[in-house]
């Protein structure tokens, strides 16, 4: 039984590769539908006001985070070893609290 070397297309009228490519593009990559944006304006008008949020980091949280860090680790991007932060913590905890 002979094997067919021609790939059939959707409408069976395409004969060249370019025609088949165009047909497949039309079938699989449809244009997106038109979008109705009229309801977005109404949603923006009724959007709630922003709420001011100021995160609060306590000195206890700073102390706990520094104490939990491993002293023998390589310093991070600030290049300050954790062992130095642990030893200096009583003197710098208020300064760290002020910048956080």
Secondary structure, 3 states (H helix, E strand, C coil): CCCCCCCCCCCCCCCCHHHHHHHHHHHHCCCCCCCCCHHHHHHHHCCCCCCCCCCCCCHHHHHHHHHHCCCCCCCCCCCCCHHHHHHHHHHHHHHHHHHC
